Amino acid sequence: MQVLKQLQIPYSFAKRHGVLIRYEGDHAFIVRRENTPLLAIQEARRFLGHPAQFQLCTDQEFHQLLSSSFAGDTGNHNRLRQVWKIIRIYSVWPTRCLKPKI
């Protein structure tokens, strides 16, 4: 029996493309809506990195699973805010070069 590291794809990707990863014991499931693009499913498989079963669900079921999967998880949001703060700090470069006075 292999203990799976419970990875989860980012919330924005899951919501936009209709795919997320659900765990049940030592099994992983790639949950998808009916209209989920094939590329999104392939990306979820690549991200997970090991075999998984697939679960098809309605839009309403998917929304409930999405909400419960990410309930209380602000880790990604806080990390993203920190990255944007760093970008703002270092993005104060001059927008034009000044010509030296002769």
Contact map, one row per residue, 1 for C-alpha under 8 A:
111000000000000000000000010000000000000000000000000000000000000000000000000000000000000000000000000000
111100000000000000000000010000000000000000000000000000000000000000000000000000000000000000000000000000
111110000000000000000000010000000000000000000000000000000000000000000000000000000000000000000000000000
011111000000000000000000011000000000000000000000000000000000000000000000000000000000000000000000000000
001111100000000000000000000000000000000000000000000000000000000000000000000000000000000000000000000000
000111110000000000000010000000000000000000000000000000000000000000000000000000000000000000000000000000
000011111000000000001000000000000000000000000001000000000000000000000000000000000000000000000000000000
000001111100000000011000000000000000000000000000000000000000000000000000000000000000000000000000000000
000000111110110000011000000000000000000000010010000000000000000000000000000000000000000000000000000000
000000011111110000000000000000000000000000000000000000000000000000000000000100000000000000000000000000
000000001111111000000000000000000000000000000000000000000000000000000100000000000000000000000000000000
000000000111111100000000000000000000000000000000000000000000000000000000000000000000000000000000000000
000000001111111111100000000000000000000000000000000000000000000000000000000000000000000000000000000000
000000001111111111110000000000000000000000000000000000000000000001000000000000000000000000000000000000
000000000011111111100000000000000000000000000000000000000000000001000000000000000000000000000000000000
000000000001111111000000000000000000000000000000000000000000000000000000000000000000000000000000000000
000000000000111111100000000000000001100100000000000000000000000000000000000000000000000000000000000000
000000000000111111110000000000011011000000000000000000000000010000000000000000000000000000000000000000
000000000000111011111000000001111001000110010000000000000000000000000000000000000000000000000000000000
000000011000010001111100000001110000000000010000000000000000000001000000000000000000000000000000000000
000000111000000000111110000111100000000000010000000000000000000000000000000000000000000000000000000000
000000000000000000011111000111100000000000000000000000000000000000001000000000000000000000000000000000
000001000000000000001111111110000000000000000000000000000000000000000000000000000000000000000000000000
000000000000000000000111111110000000000000000000000000000000000000000000000000000000000000000000000000
000000000000000000000011111000000000000000000000000000000000000000000000000000000000000000000000000000
111100000000000000000011111100000000000000000000000000000000000000000000000000000000000000000000000000
000100000000000000000011111110000000000000000000000110000000000000000000000000000000000000000000000000
000000000000000000001111011111000000000000000000001110000000000000000000000000000000000000000000000000
000000000000000000001111001111100000000000000000000111100000000000000000000000000000000000000000000000
000000000000000000111100000111110000000010011000000111100000000000000000000000000000000000000000000000
000000000000000000111100000011111000000000000000000001111000010000000000000000000000000000000000000000
000000000000000001110000000001111101000010000000000001111000010000000000000000000000000000000000000000
000000000000000001100000000000111111000000000000000000011110010000000000000000000000000000000000000000
000000000000000000000000000000011111000000000000000000011110000000000000000000000000000000000000000000
000000000000000001000000000000001111100000000000000000000000000000000000000000000000000000000000000000
000000000000000011100000000000011111110110000000000000000000000000000000000000000000000000000000000000
000000000000000010000000000000000011111110000000000000000000000000000000000000000000000000000000000000
000000000000000000000000000000000001111111000000000000000000000000000000000000000000000000000000000000
000000000000000000000000000000000000111111100000000000000000000000000000000000000000000000000000000000
000000000000000010100000000000000001111111110000000000000000000000000000000000000000000000000000000000
000000000000000000100000000001010001111111111000000000000000000000000000000000000000000000000000000000
000000000000000000000000000000000000011111111100000000000000000000000000000000000000000000000000000000
000000000000000000000000000000000000001111111110000000000000000000000000000000000000000000000000000000
000000001000000000111000000001000000000111111111000000000000000000000000000000000000000000000000000000
000000000000000000000000000001000000000011111111111100000000000000000000000000000000000000000000000000
000000000000000000000000000000000000000001111111110000000000000000000000000000000000000000000000000000
000000001000000000000000000000000000000000111111100000000000000000000000000000000000000000000000000000
000000100000000000000000000000000000000000011111111000000000000000000000000000000000000000000000000000
000000000000000000000000000000000000000000001111111000000000000000000000000000000000000000000000000000
000000000000000000000000000000000000000000001101111100000000000000000000000000000000000000000000000000
000000000000000000000000000100000000000000001001111110000000000000000000000000000000000000000000000000
000000000000000000000000001111000000000000001000011111000000000000000000000000000000000000000000000000
000000000000000000000000001111000000000000000000001111100000000000000000000000000000000000000000000000
000000000000000000000000000011110000000000000000000111110000000000000000000000000000000000000000000000
000000000000000000000000000011110000000000000000000011111000000000000000000000000000000000000000000000
000000000000000000000000000000111100000000000000000001111100000000000000000000000000000000000000000000
000000000000000000000000000000111100000000000000000000111110110000000000000000000000000000000000000000
000000000000000000000000000000001100000000000000000000011111110000000000000000000000000000000000000000
000000000000000000000000000000001100000000000000000000001111111000000000000000000000000000000000000000
000000000000000000000000000000000000000000000000000000000111111100000000000000000000000000000000000000
000000000000000000000000000000000000000000000000000000001111111110000000000000000000000000000000000000
000000000000000001000000000000111000000000000000000000001111111111000000000000000000000000000000000000
000000000000000000000000000000000000000000000000000000000011111111100000000000000000000000000000000000
000000000000000000000000000000000000000000000000000000000001111111110000000000000000000000000000000000
000000000000000000000000000000000000000000000000000000000000111111111000000000000000000000000000000000
000000000000011000010000000000000000000000000000000000000000011111111100000000000000000000000000000000
000000000000000000000000000000000000000000000000000000000000001111111110000000000000000000000000000000
000000000000000000000000000000000000000000000000000000000000000111111110000000000000000000000000000000
000000000000000000000100000000000000000000000000000000000000000011111110000000000000000000000000000000
000000000010000000000000000000000000000000000000000000000000000001111111100000000000000000000000000000
000000000000000000000000000000000000000000000000000000000000000000111111100000000000000000000000000000
000000000000000000000000000000000000000000000000000000000000000000000111110000000000000000000000000000
000000000000000000000000000000000000000000000000000000000000000000000111111100000000000000000000000000
000000000000000000000000000000000000000000000000000000000000000000000001111111000000000000000000000000
000000000000000000000000000000000000000000000000000000000000000000000000111111100000000000000000000000
000000000100000000000000000000000000000000000000000000000000000000000000111111110000000000000000000000
000000000000000000000000000000000000000000000000000000000000000000000000011111111000000000000000000000
000000000000000000000000000000000000000000000000000000000000000000000000011111111100000000000000000000
000000000000000000000000000000000000000000000000000000000000000000000000001111111110000000000000000000
000000000000000000000000000000000000000000000000000000000000000000000000000111111111000000000000000000
000000000000000000000000000000000000000000000000000000000000000000000000000011111111100000000000000000
000000000000000000000000000000000000000000000000000000000000000000000000000001111111110000000000000000
000000000000000000000000000000000000000000000000000000000000000000000000000000111111111000000000000000
000000000000000000000000000000000000000000000000000000000000000000000000000000011111111100000000000000
000000000000000000000000000000000000000000000000000000000000000000000000000000001111111110000000000000
000000000000000000000000000000000000000000000000000000000000000000000000000000000111111111000000000000
000000000000000000000000000000000000000000000000000000000000000000000000000000000011111111100000000000
000000000000000000000000000000000000000000000000000000000000000000000000000000000001111111110000000000
000000000000000000000000000000000000000000000000000000000000000000000000000000000000111111110000000000
000000000000000000000000000000000000000000000000000000000000000000000000000000000000011111111000000000
000000000000000000000000000000000000000000000000000000000000000000000000000000000000001111111000000000
000000000000000000000000000000000000000000000000000000000000000000000000000000000000000111111100000000
000000000000000000000000000000000000000000000000000000000000000000000000000000000000000001111110000000
000000000000000000000000000000000000000000000000000000000000000000000000000000000000000000011111100000
000000000000000000000000000000000000000000000000000000000000000000000000000000000000000000001111100000
000000000000000000000000000000000000000000000000000000000000000000000000000000000000000000000111110000
000000000000000000000000000000000000000000000000000000000000000000000000000000000000000000000111111000
000000000000000000000000000000000000000000000000000000000000000000000000000000000000000000000001111100
000000000000000000000000000000000000000000000000000000000000000000000000000000000000000000000000111110
000000000000000000000000000000000000000000000000000000000000000000000000000000000000000000000000011111
000000000000000000000000000000000000000000000000000000000000000000000000000000000000000000000000001111
000000000000000000000000000000000000000000000000000000000000000000000000000000000000000000000000000111
